[in-house]
Amino acid sequence: MSAKPDTAVSSKFRGKALLTAVSALLVIILLAIAVRKNPAPENSIPVQTAFPVMGTIGRVAIYAGEKELTTATDIYRREFDAVSAVFSLRDQESELFRLNSSAAEKPFPCSETMWFLLMRAKQAYEETAGAFDITVKPLMDLWGFYQQKKRTDPPSAAEIAAVLEKTGFDKLQFNEAEKTVFFTVPGMALDFGGIAKGYAADRAAQAVSAAGITAGVIDIGGNLRMLPDAPGGKEGFIVAIRDPKDRNSVLPETLTVKPAMAVSTSGNYERFIELNGKKYSHIISPATGYPAEISAVTVVAPTALDADIFSTACVAGGEKTAELLRQKYPELQIYFMR
């Protein structure tokens, strides 16, 4: 599990020029404005900005002025920096780096933020029958997703079987009273790539709304969290999804997403490796140790955290996982693109 494909926010009022300029980066494109029947904010055309964050592209689009955009962007960066400081895999000062480096030797005491996402990951592991599993980092390492020098051949079945011995959420040991986690098998490591960005999008959206900026969209690389309001009189944001087989096109069907809801797309067409002429997705099945073969899954959910988790889980676990989630969460919208 790792970073999502990029997303961006656009508006039908911006016209084709913006869409053409950024279409190579898009997975989900906000095509129309939508909202609750509240008085319209000051602007009916969004002001927006984009910048690199957490290894992907972050965007803020709000229906207000440039001053409010600056405020919203500052809040966004603050929240995402706080999340990155906990869950970065590369920063040796991050909490996750320290956890992965020491939790096989002794129980690691977790911060409130780390513990919260660990418990949510535990719940997700259980409700997806193991399709969502943050212990897949050793498999990501084996396939070469974290290496500067990529491997040229796929790992052998024997290599995968050996690394699978170091994965599995059930191999983690928790002490709820002390809020510690312990790796029962040496060589284990965690990757929060399929959960941390959704969590950060929710945090940013809540903080931006608390500052009085309530109309617009918070976006981080494949995770969209709609703010409570937007201008106009429509029922929801009209969201188009990129065609997995053509990065410069979108599918003809669109989704209507209500304000305060979230959308996430996970797929194999933004981040992958190529070995012996074949592309392999960055989303790995925890059950088999092999990259998932589903092109993409889009999930609409009440929070970006859930949408992030469930889109990743459905790529890894397929329709069987989606059915488990639909039974538990009837309000979910799950769309497969093969």
C-alpha positions as CSV (number, residue, x, y, z in Angstrom):
1,M,0.0,0.0,0.0
2,S,1.3,3.4,-0.9
3,A,0.6,6.7,-2.3
4,K,-2.6,7.3,-4.3
5,P,-2.7,8.5,-7.9
6,D,-2.9,12.3,-8.1
7,T,-6.2,14.2,-8.1
8,A,-7.1,17.7,-8.8
9,V,-10.0,20.1,-8.6
10,S,-11.4,22.0,-11.5
11,S,-14.6,23.7,-12.3
12,K,-16.8,23.9,-15.4
13,F,-16.4,27.7,-15.2
14,R,-12.6,27.4,-15.7
15,G,-13.1,25.9,-19.2
16,K,-11.1,23.4,-21.2
17,A,-7.7,25.2,-20.9
18,L,-7.2,24.2,-17.2
19,L,-8.4,20.7,-17.9
20,T,-6.0,20.3,-20.8
21,A,-3.1,21.7,-18.8
22,V,-3.5,19.3,-15.9
23,S,-5.2,16.3,-17.4
24,A,-2.0,14.2,-17.3
25,L,-2.0,14.3,-13.5
26,L,-5.7,13.7,-13.0
27,V,-7.5,10.7,-11.7
28,I,-10.6,12.4,-10.4
29,I,-11.7,15.8,-11.8
30,L,-14.3,18.0,-10.2
31,L,-16.3,19.1,-13.2
32,A,-19.2,20.9,-11.7
33,I,-20.1,22.9,-8.6
34,A,-22.5,21.5,-6.1
35,V,-23.8,22.2,-2.6
36,R,-26.3,22.4,0.1
37,K,-29.0,25.0,-0.3
38,N,-27.2,27.6,1.8
39,P,-26.5,31.2,0.8
40,A,-23.7,31.2,-1.8
41,P,-20.2,32.2,-0.6
42,E,-18.5,35.3,-1.9
43,N,-17.2,33.7,-5.1
44,S,-18.8,31.3,-7.6
45,I,-15.5,30.4,-9.2
46,P,-12.9,28.6,-7.0
47,V,-9.5,30.0,-6.3
48,Q,-7.0,27.2,-6.0
49,T,-3.4,26.2,-5.5
50,A,-1.3,23.1,-5.9
51,F,2.0,22.0,-4.3
52,P,4.1,18.9,-3.5
53,V,3.2,17.2,-0.2
54,M,3.8,13.7,1.3
55,G,5.3,12.4,-2.0
56,T,2.4,13.5,-4.2
57,I,0.5,16.6,-5.2
58,G,-1.7,18.5,-2.7
59,R,-4.4,20.9,-3.8
60,V,-6.8,23.4,-2.1
61,A,-9.8,24.8,-4.0
62,I,-12.1,27.2,-2.2
63,Y,-15.0,29.5,-3.1
64,A,-13.7,32.7,-1.5
65,G,-10.9,35.2,-2.0
66,E,-7.1,35.0,-2.3
67,K,-6.7,35.9,1.4
68,E,-8.9,32.9,2.4
69,L,-7.0,30.7,0.0
70,T,-3.7,31.7,1.7
71,T,-5.2,30.9,5.1
72,A,-6.6,27.6,4.0
73,T,-3.3,26.6,2.3
74,D,-1.4,27.5,5.5
75,I,-3.7,25.3,7.5
76,Y,-3.5,22.5,5.0
77,R,0.3,22.5,5.1
78,R,0.4,22.6,8.9
79,E,-1.9,19.6,9.2
80,F,-0.1,17.6,6.5
81,D,3.3,18.4,7.9
82,A,2.1,17.1,11.3
83,V,0.9,13.9,9.8
84,S,4.0,13.4,7.7
85,A,6.2,13.9,10.8
86,V,4.5,10.8,12.3
87,F,4.2,8.5,9.3
88,S,7.0,9.3,6.9
89,L,8.9,6.2,5.9
90,R,12.1,8.1,4.8
91,D,12.5,10.7,7.5
92,Q,14.7,9.2,10.2
93,E,13.2,11.5,12.7
94,S,9.6,10.4,12.1
95,E,7.8,8.2,14.6
96,L,7.2,5.5,12.0
97,F,10.8,5.3,11.1
98,R,11.7,4.9,14.8
99,L,8.9,2.3,15.3
100,N,10.0,0.2,12.3
101,S,13.6,0.4,13.5
102,S,13.0,-0.8,17.1
103,A,9.6,-2.6,17.6
104,A,11.1,-6.0,17.0
105,E,13.5,-5.5,19.9
106,K,11.0,-4.1,22.5
107,P,7.5,-2.7,22.6
108,F,7.3,0.8,21.0
109,P,5.3,3.4,22.9
110,C,3.0,5.2,20.4
111,S,1.8,8.8,20.2
112,E,-1.9,9.4,20.2
113,T,-1.9,9.9,16.5
114,M,0.1,6.7,15.8
115,W,-2.1,4.7,18.2
116,F,-5.3,6.1,16.6
117,L,-4.3,5.0,13.1
118,L,-2.9,1.6,14.3
119,M,-6.3,0.9,15.9
120,R,-8.1,2.0,12.7
121,A,-5.8,-0.2,10.6
122,K,-6.5,-3.1,13.0
123,Q,-10.2,-2.6,12.5
124,A,-9.8,-2.4,8.7
125,Y,-7.7,-5.5,8.7
126,E,-10.5,-7.4,10.5
127,E,-13.4,-6.0,8.5
128,T,-11.7,-6.7,5.1
129,A,-10.6,-10.2,6.1
130,G,-6.9,-9.2,5.8
131,A,-7.1,-7.4,2.4
132,F,-6.0,-4.2,4.1
133,D,-2.8,-4.8,5.9
134,I,-0.2,-2.1,6.8
135,T,2.5,-4.8,7.4
136,V,3.2,-5.2,3.7
137,K,6.3,-3.0,3.7
138,P,8.7,-6.0,3.5
139,L,6.9,-7.1,0.3
140,M,7.1,-3.5,-1.1
141,D,10.8,-3.7,-0.4
142,L,11.1,-7.1,-2.1
143,W,9.4,-5.9,-5.2
144,G,11.6,-2.8,-5.4
145,F,9.1,0.0,-4.8
146,Y,11.3,1.7,-2.2
147,Q,14.7,1.1,-3.8
148,Q,16.5,3.8,-5.8
149,K,18.0,1.0,-7.9
150,K,15.1,-1.0,-9.2
151,R,15.3,-4.8,-9.7
152,T,15.1,-6.1,-13.2
153,D,13.2,-9.4,-12.6
154,P,10.2,-10.2,-10.5
155,P,11.0,-12.0,-7.2
156,S,10.7,-15.8,-7.2
157,A,7.9,-17.7,-5.5
158,A,10.4,-18.8,-2.9
159,E,11.5,-15.2,-2.2
160,I,7.9,-14.1,-1.8
161,A,7.1,-17.0,0.5
162,A,10.0,-16.1,2.7
163,V,9.0,-12.5,3.0
164,L,5.3,-13.4,3.7
165,E,6.6,-14.9,6.9
166,K,7.4,-11.3,8.0
167,T,4.0,-9.9,7.2
168,G,0.5,-10.2,8.7
169,F,-1.2,-7.8,11.0
170,D,-1.9,-10.8,13.4
171,K,1.8,-10.9,14.1
172,L,1.6,-7.5,15.8
173,Q,1.3,-7.5,19.6
174,F,-0.5,-4.6,21.2
175,N,-0.7,-3.4,24.8
176,E,-3.7,-1.2,25.0
177,A,-3.0,0.0,28.5
178,E,0.5,1.2,27.6
179,K,-0.4,2.0,23.9
180,T,2.6,0.0,22.7
181,V,3.1,-2.2,19.6
182,F,5.6,-5.0,19.3
183,F,6.8,-7.0,16.2
184,T,6.7,-10.7,17.1
185,V,8.7,-11.5,14.0
186,P,12.1,-9.8,13.2
187,G,12.1,-8.0,9.9
188,M,8.5,-6.7,10.1
189,A,7.8,-3.1,9.1
190,L,4.7,-1.0,8.7
191,D,3.6,1.2,5.7
192,F,0.7,3.7,6.3
193,G,0.6,4.7,2.7
194,G,-3.0,3.5,2.2
195,I,-4.4,5.3,5.3
196,A,-2.3,8.3,6.3
197,K,-3.2,10.6,3.4
198,G,-7.0,10.1,3.9
199,Y,-6.5,10.8,7.6
200,A,-4.5,14.0,6.8
201,A,-7.2,15.1,4.3
202,D,-9.9,14.8,7.1
203,R,-7.7,16.7,9.5
204,A,-7.1,19.5,7.0
205,A,-10.7,19.8,6.0
206,Q,-11.8,20.0,9.7
207,A,-9.2,22.6,10.5
208,V,-10.0,24.7,7.4
209,S,-13.8,24.5,8.2
210,A,-13.1,25.5,11.8
211,A,-11.4,28.6,10.5
212,G,-14.6,29.6,8.8
213,I,-13.7,28.5,5.3
214,T,-16.4,26.0,4.5
215,A,-16.8,26.0,0.7
216,G,-14.5,24.0,-1.4
217,V,-12.4,20.8,-1.6
218,I,-9.3,19.5,0.1
219,D,-7.2,17.1,-2.1
220,I,-4.1,15.0,-1.6
221,G,-3.0,12.7,-4.3
222,G,-6.2,10.7,-5.0
223,N,-8.1,11.6,-1.8
224,L,-10.8,14.3,-2.1
225,R,-12.6,15.6,1.0
226,M,-15.4,18.0,0.2
227,L,-16.0,20.9,2.6
228,P,-19.5,21.4,4.0
229,D,-20.5,24.1,1.5
230,A,-20.1,25.2,-2.1
231,P,-21.8,27.8,-4.3
232,G,-24.6,27.1,-6.6
233,G,-27.8,25.1,-6.2
234,K,-26.9,21.6,-7.2
235,E,-27.1,18.5,-5.0
236,G,-23.5,17.4,-5.2
237,F,-20.0,17.6,-6.7
238,I,-19.9,16.0,-10.1
239,V,-16.8,13.9,-10.2
240,A,-15.3,12.2,-13.3
241,I,-12.8,9.3,-13.1
242,R,-9.9,8.9,-15.4
243,D,-10.0,6.0,-17.8
244,P,-7.4,3.4,-16.4
245,K,-6.5,2.5,-20.0
246,D,-6.0,6.1,-21.2
247,R,-4.5,8.6,-18.8
248,N,-5.7,11.6,-20.9
249,S,-9.3,10.6,-20.9
250,V,-12.1,10.2,-18.3
251,L,-14.8,7.6,-18.2
252,P,-18.2,8.7,-19.5
253,E,-20.0,7.9,-16.3
254,T,-19.7,10.5,-13.5
255,L,-20.4,10.4,-9.7
256,T,-22.4,12.9,-7.7
257,V,-20.7,13.4,-4.3
258,K,-22.5,15.3,-1.5
259,P,-20.8,18.0,0.5
260,A,-18.7,16.9,3.5
261,M,-18.2,13.5,1.8
262,A,-15.0,12.0,0.4
263,V,-13.7,10.2,-2.7
264,S,-10.6,8.1,-3.2
265,T,-9.3,6.3,-6.2
266,S,-6.6,3.6,-5.9
267,G,-5.1,2.1,-9.0
268,N,-2.2,0.7,-10.9
269,Y,-1.7,3.3,-13.6
270,E,0.0,6.1,-11.6
271,R,2.6,4.2,-9.6
272,F,4.0,0.9,-10.8
273,I,7.2,-0.8,-11.6
274,E,8.1,-2.5,-14.9
275,L,10.0,-5.8,-14.8
276,N,10.8,-7.7,-18.0
277,G,8.4,-5.6,-19.9
278,K,5.4,-6.1,-17.6
279,K,3.9,-3.5,-15.3
280,Y,3.3,-4.3,-11.7
281,S,1.0,-2.3,-9.4
282,H,2.3,-0.7,-6.2
283,I,-0.7,-2.2,-4.3
284,I,0.3,-5.7,-3.2
285,S,-2.1,-8.4,-2.1
286,P,-1.3,-9.3,1.5
287,A,-2.6,-12.8,0.9
288,T,-0.4,-13.7,-2.1
289,G,2.5,-11.3,-1.9
290,Y,1.9,-10.4,-5.6
291,P,0.9,-7.0,-7.0
292,A,-2.9,-6.6,-7.5
293,E,-4.2,-6.9,-11.0
294,I,-7.3,-4.7,-10.7
295,S,-6.8,-1.5,-12.6
296,A,-8.6,0.9,-10.2
297,V,-11.2,1.2,-7.6
298,T,-13.1,4.4,-6.6
299,V,-14.8,4.7,-3.3
300,V,-17.2,7.4,-2.0
301,A,-17.4,7.4,1.8
302,P,-18.3,9.7,4.7
303,T,-14.6,10.4,5.5
304,A,-11.4,10.5,3.5
305,L,-9.9,8.1,5.9
306,D,-12.4,5.4,5.1
307,A,-12.3,6.1,1.4
308,D,-8.5,5.8,1.4
309,I,-8.6,2.5,3.3
310,F,-11.4,0.9,1.4
311,S,-10.2,1.8,-2.1
312,T,-6.8,0.3,-1.3
313,A,-8.4,-2.8,0.2
314,C,-10.7,-3.3,-2.8
315,V,-7.8,-3.2,-5.2
316,A,-6.0,-5.7,-3.1
317,G,-8.9,-8.0,-2.3
318,G,-11.3,-7.5,-5.2
319,E,-15.1,-7.9,-5.3
320,K,-15.0,-10.3,-2.3
321,T,-13.6,-7.5,-0.2
322,A,-16.1,-5.0,-1.6
323,E,-19.0,-7.2,-0.7
324,L,-17.8,-7.5,2.9
325,L,-17.6,-3.7,3.1
326,R,-21.0,-3.2,1.5
327,Q,-22.6,-5.5,4.1
328,K,-21.0,-3.5,6.9
329,Y,-21.3,-0.1,5.4
330,P,-24.4,0.1,3.1
331,E,-23.8,3.8,2.4
332,L,-20.5,3.1,0.6
333,Q,-20.3,3.6,-3.2
334,I,-17.6,1.3,-4.7
335,Y,-16.7,1.3,-8.4
336,F,-14.3,-1.1,-10.1
337,M,-12.4,-0.4,-13.3
338,R,-10.7,-3.3,-14.8
